[in-house]
Amino acid sequence: MAPHDDRSDVAEEAMVAEAEKRPIATIVIIIAMQTEALPLVNRFQLTEDLDSVFPRGVPWVRYHGIYKDLHISIIWPGKDLVLGVDNVGTVSASLVTYASIQALQPDLVINAGTAGGFKAKGACVGDVFLATDVAFHDRRIPIPFLLQVFDQYGIGLRKAFSAPNLLKELNLKIGALSTGDSLDMSPHDESSILANGATVKDMEGAAVAYVADLLKVPVIFIKAVTDLVDGEKPTAEEFLQNLAAVTAALDQSVTKVVDFINGKCISEL
């Protein structure tokens, strides 16, 4: 194995520092569901990319255009080619995040979408959260004789990009985000979510965070609460009941975030 070259780390850090001083020009917004994406597509007057930057045959959809001084791409993973439903979950989220960063080289990634909230943590239906950190709750790898390293890998805890000025300006709620591939919550998931200290849970965030961290692109998470996971209504029923209204709240919040970002450097967020 070739020895690690510390000079490459120094060069990479210098490139990141330089990028943080430039005004943000290109944003990629990753959204799992078409219902969540289309209001923002209309709001920013984006058009579908018919000459796709993605590999031939994949269902992923890119809407793009210029809004104020920003080049915006909204990436929706499309619909399953066999079943025709939205490609939700961590696998599609990680794939489209990787492909989008490689193809578009954004200055910032935003993962926006709906989520379940925990009333015990102060969440209410319609609240919009800026995630402080993200982790998985359904990747359990209990191999204690390896000093819990696999446990930590499975949890995959990562800090979201800190944006104190954005938070102050928009007065968003904050909380930890926990990610898993199921809409409901099993007892094992609940235990892990509690251990993660999560206020909201989704099906994409930690996967997006993993890829963004790998490729050294800052990422923020904007999550609007459709249902209370620890509430009294069935999750699926409450999710569908509130989806349209909460998507409107998400649309407004993402627009305010983008308006705030316009003309600013990463370091000014």
C-alpha positions as CSV (number, residue, x, y, z in Angstrom):
1,M,0.0,0.0,0.0
2,A,1.3,3.4,-0.9
3,P,2.1,5.7,2.0
4,H,-0.4,8.5,2.8
5,D,0.7,11.9,1.5
6,D,-0.1,14.6,4.0
7,R,0.4,17.2,1.3
8,S,-2.7,16.1,-0.4
9,D,-4.7,16.7,2.8
10,V,-3.2,20.2,3.1
11,A,-4.0,21.0,-0.6
12,E,-7.6,19.7,-0.1
13,E,-8.1,21.8,3.0
14,A,-6.8,24.9,1.1
15,M,-9.2,24.3,-1.7
16,V,-12.1,23.9,0.8
17,A,-11.1,27.2,2.5
18,E,-10.9,29.0,-0.8
19,A,-14.3,27.7,-1.9
20,E,-15.9,29.0,1.4
21,K,-14.8,32.5,0.4
22,R,-16.5,32.5,-3.0
23,P,-20.1,33.4,-3.4
24,I,-22.3,30.4,-3.6
25,A,-23.2,29.9,-7.3
26,T,-24.5,26.3,-7.6
27,I,-27.0,24.5,-5.4
28,V,-28.3,21.0,-5.6
29,I,-31.5,20.2,-3.7
30,I,-32.2,16.5,-3.2
31,I,-35.9,15.7,-2.7
32,A,-37.3,12.2,-2.4
33,M,-40.9,12.6,-3.6
34,Q,-42.4,14.3,-6.6
35,T,-45.2,15.8,-4.5
36,E,-42.5,17.5,-2.4
37,A,-40.4,18.6,-5.4
38,L,-43.0,20.1,-7.8
39,P,-44.0,23.2,-5.8
40,L,-40.3,24.2,-5.6
41,V,-39.9,23.5,-9.3
42,N,-42.7,25.9,-10.0
43,R,-41.6,28.4,-7.4
44,F,-38.1,28.7,-9.0
45,Q,-39.4,28.3,-12.5
46,L,-37.1,25.3,-13.3
47,T,-37.3,23.1,-16.3
48,E,-36.8,19.4,-16.6
49,D,-33.4,18.4,-18.1
50,L,-34.2,16.3,-21.1
51,D,-30.6,15.8,-22.0
52,S,-29.8,14.1,-18.7
53,V,-26.5,14.4,-16.9
54,F,-27.2,11.0,-15.4
55,P,-26.5,7.5,-16.8
56,R,-28.8,6.2,-19.5
57,G,-31.7,4.2,-18.2
58,V,-31.9,5.5,-14.6
59,P,-35.2,7.1,-13.6
60,W,-33.6,10.1,-11.8
61,V,-35.0,13.5,-12.8
62,R,-33.2,16.9,-12.7
63,Y,-35.1,20.2,-12.8
64,H,-32.8,23.1,-13.3
65,G,-32.6,26.9,-14.0
66,I,-31.3,30.2,-12.7
67,Y,-33.0,31.9,-9.7
68,K,-31.6,35.3,-8.9
69,D,-27.8,34.7,-8.9
70,L,-28.0,30.9,-8.3
71,H,-27.9,27.9,-10.5
72,I,-30.4,25.6,-8.9
73,S,-30.9,21.9,-9.6
74,I,-33.6,20.0,-7.9
75,I,-32.9,16.2,-8.1
76,W,-35.8,13.8,-7.7
77,P,-34.9,10.1,-7.8
78,G,-38.0,9.4,-10.0
79,K,-40.3,6.5,-9.9
80,D,-39.5,2.8,-9.6
81,L,-39.3,1.4,-13.1
82,V,-41.4,-1.7,-12.2
83,L,-43.8,-0.5,-9.4
84,G,-44.2,3.2,-10.4
85,V,-43.8,4.6,-6.9
86,D,-41.4,7.3,-5.7
87,N,-37.8,5.9,-5.2
88,V,-37.7,6.8,-1.5
89,G,-35.1,5.5,1.0
90,T,-31.4,5.5,1.6
91,V,-30.2,3.6,-1.5
92,S,-31.7,6.0,-4.1
93,A,-30.8,9.0,-1.9
94,S,-27.1,8.0,-1.8
95,L,-27.0,7.2,-5.5
96,V,-28.5,10.4,-6.7
97,T,-26.5,12.5,-4.3
98,Y,-23.3,10.9,-5.5
99,A,-24.2,11.3,-9.2
100,S,-25.4,14.9,-8.7
101,I,-22.3,16.0,-7.0
102,Q,-20.0,14.3,-9.6
103,A,-22.0,15.8,-12.5
104,L,-22.8,19.3,-11.2
105,Q,-20.0,20.1,-8.7
106,P,-22.3,22.1,-6.4
107,D,-21.1,24.6,-3.8
108,L,-23.9,23.4,-1.4
109,V,-26.3,20.5,-1.2
110,I,-29.7,20.9,0.5
111,N,-31.7,17.8,1.4
112,A,-35.3,18.9,1.8
113,G,-38.4,16.8,2.5
114,T,-41.0,15.7,5.0
115,A,-40.3,13.8,8.1
116,G,-41.9,12.3,11.2
117,G,-41.6,14.2,14.4
118,F,-41.5,13.4,18.1
119,K,-43.9,15.4,20.3
120,A,-41.8,14.4,23.3
121,K,-39.1,16.4,21.8
122,G,-41.4,19.4,21.1
123,A,-42.2,18.7,17.4
124,C,-45.6,19.5,16.0
125,V,-47.2,18.8,12.6
126,G,-46.2,21.6,10.3
127,D,-43.0,22.5,12.1
128,V,-39.9,22.9,9.9
129,F,-36.6,21.9,11.3
130,L,-33.0,22.6,10.4
131,A,-31.1,19.4,11.4
132,T,-28.1,19.8,13.6
133,D,-26.7,16.3,13.1
134,V,-27.8,13.1,11.4
135,A,-27.5,9.3,12.1
136,F,-29.0,6.0,11.1
137,H,-31.3,4.1,13.3
138,D,-31.6,0.8,11.5
139,R,-28.0,-0.2,10.8
140,R,-27.4,-2.4,13.8
141,I,-24.0,-4.1,13.8
142,P,-23.4,-5.3,17.4
143,I,-20.0,-6.8,17.4
144,P,-18.7,-5.9,20.9
145,F,-15.3,-7.6,20.7
146,L,-14.3,-5.1,18.0
147,L,-14.6,-2.3,20.6
148,Q,-18.0,-1.1,19.2
149,V,-16.3,0.3,16.0
150,F,-18.9,-1.4,13.8
151,D,-21.7,-0.1,16.1
152,Q,-20.4,3.4,15.5
153,Y,-20.0,2.8,11.8
154,G,-23.6,1.6,11.6
155,I,-25.0,4.6,13.4
156,G,-23.0,6.9,11.1
157,L,-23.3,10.0,13.1
158,R,-22.4,13.2,11.2
159,K,-22.8,16.8,12.0
160,A,-24.8,18.8,9.5
161,F,-23.2,22.0,8.1
162,S,-23.4,24.7,10.8
163,A,-25.4,27.7,9.5
164,P,-25.9,30.0,12.5
165,N,-26.7,33.1,10.5
166,L,-29.3,31.2,8.5
167,L,-30.8,29.8,11.6
168,K,-31.0,33.2,13.3
169,E,-32.5,34.9,10.2
170,L,-35.2,32.4,9.5
171,N,-36.0,31.3,13.1
172,L,-36.2,27.7,12.2
173,K,-36.5,24.9,14.8
174,I,-33.4,22.7,15.3
175,G,-33.0,19.1,16.2
176,A,-31.2,15.9,15.4
177,L,-32.4,13.8,12.4
178,S,-32.5,10.0,12.4
179,T,-32.7,8.0,9.2
180,G,-34.0,4.6,8.4
181,D,-35.6,2.7,5.5
182,S,-39.0,2.1,7.1
183,L,-41.9,4.5,7.4
184,D,-43.1,2.9,10.7
185,M,-41.0,2.4,13.8
186,S,-40.1,-1.0,15.2
187,P,-39.1,-1.3,18.9
188,H,-35.5,-1.8,17.8
189,D,-35.7,1.4,15.7
190,E,-37.3,3.3,18.6
191,S,-34.5,2.3,20.9
192,S,-31.9,3.5,18.4
193,I,-33.8,6.8,17.7
194,L,-33.9,7.6,21.4
195,A,-30.2,6.8,21.6
196,N,-29.6,9.2,18.7
197,G,-31.5,11.9,20.5
198,A,-33.6,12.6,17.4
199,T,-36.4,15.1,17.1
200,V,-37.3,14.1,13.5
201,K,-36.9,10.9,11.5
202,D,-36.8,10.5,7.7
203,M,-35.7,7.9,5.1
204,E,-32.9,9.8,3.3
205,G,-30.9,12.3,5.4
206,A,-28.1,10.2,6.8
207,A,-27.4,8.7,3.4
208,V,-27.1,12.1,1.8
209,A,-24.9,13.2,4.7
210,Y,-22.6,10.2,4.1
211,V,-22.0,11.0,0.4
212,A,-21.7,14.8,1.0
213,D,-19.1,14.1,3.7
214,L,-17.2,11.7,1.5
215,L,-17.0,14.2,-1.4
216,K,-16.4,17.2,0.9
217,V,-19.5,19.2,0.0
218,P,-21.4,21.1,2.7
219,V,-25.0,19.9,3.2
220,I,-27.9,21.3,5.2
221,F,-31.2,19.4,6.0
222,I,-34.6,21.1,6.0
223,K,-37.4,18.7,7.2
224,A,-41.1,19.5,7.6
225,V,-43.1,17.4,10.0
226,T,-46.1,15.5,8.5
227,D,-46.8,13.1,11.4
228,L,-46.0,12.5,15.1
229,V,-44.2,9.2,15.4
230,D,-45.1,9.0,19.1
231,G,-48.6,10.3,18.6
232,E,-51.9,8.5,18.7
233,K,-52.7,8.4,14.9
234,P,-51.3,5.6,12.6
235,T,-48.2,7.0,10.9
236,A,-49.3,6.3,7.3
237,E,-52.7,7.8,7.9
238,E,-51.4,11.0,9.4
239,F,-48.7,11.3,6.8
240,L,-51.1,11.2,3.9
241,Q,-53.6,13.5,5.7
242,N,-51.0,16.2,6.2
243,L,-48.7,15.8,3.2
244,A,-50.2,18.6,1.0
245,A,-50.3,21.2,3.7
246,V,-46.9,20.4,5.1
247,T,-45.4,20.3,1.6
248,A,-46.6,23.9,1.3
249,A,-44.8,24.8,4.5
250,L,-41.7,23.1,3.2
251,D,-41.9,25.0,0.0
252,Q,-42.0,28.3,1.8
253,S,-39.1,27.4,4.1
254,V,-36.8,26.2,1.3
255,T,-37.6,29.4,-0.7
256,K,-36.6,31.5,2.3
257,V,-33.4,29.5,2.7
258,V,-32.5,29.9,-0.9
259,D,-33.3,33.7,-0.8
260,F,-31.0,34.0,2.2
261,I,-28.2,32.0,0.5
262,N,-28.2,34.1,-2.6
263,G,-25.1,36.3,-2.8
264,K,-23.5,34.8,0.2
265,C,-20.4,32.7,0.7
266,I,-20.5,29.4,2.6
267,S,-18.7,31.0,5.5
268,E,-21.4,33.6,5.8
269,L,-24.2,31.0,6.4
